[in-house]
Amino acid sequence: MFDKPANAVTLFDGGPLSNWRRRDGSPARWEVEDGVMTVVAGTGDICSEEQFTDAWVHVEWREPHMPDKTGQAKGNSGVYLQGRYEIQVLDSYGWESPGLGDCGAVYNQFAPLVNACKPAGEWQTYDIIFRAARVDESGQVLSNARLTVFQNGIVIHNNVELLGPTGGALDEEVARPGPLLLQDHGDPVSYRNVWLVHLPPQGSTTYEPH
Ligand code: MG
């Protein structure tokens, strides 16, 4: 849908996972082959070294074929903005009314507006426009994080204000920059072509005619 902008920061383009770490800071141990990284069950979530606040995040992923599984056991992973807010990754293809735990949901907070899922085995995209929480000098939250999400070019979240970090968040310190975290939920979900563009917190507040 979108071309990778020239100012994008590459998080994964097929190379080694030297810029990804496990939660405990040790090296990521997911499998990398032919430009694709795949969850190795039990090796844990992986976090980008790159930290961000406001950003446009692009992720491509592919569901494994798991025809004997259902619900949360079918191709579960997740994309966590700042390591705190999970956009669910799941094989929810064909569900008429995806709910709070289905693919595209902000986990347990907002269901996707529509089901934009492709079948297992096909590559899918998330383009997430993320606005970090705003806090005052004492750390009091002035506004929660917000996001808009395109899945496969279809809007599935329209500028929703999140309720706070989702389950499994790295921490609750929403004022701090955080990494992109990809979830090991025990299923061999694959990822490729992961990048982000840092966004300024706001544009100019003045106008100087040219
Ligand atoms: Mg998940």
Residues whose N, C-alpha, C, O or C-beta is under 5 A from the ligand:
A	BS01	MG	N76 S77 G78 Q88 V89 Q183 H185
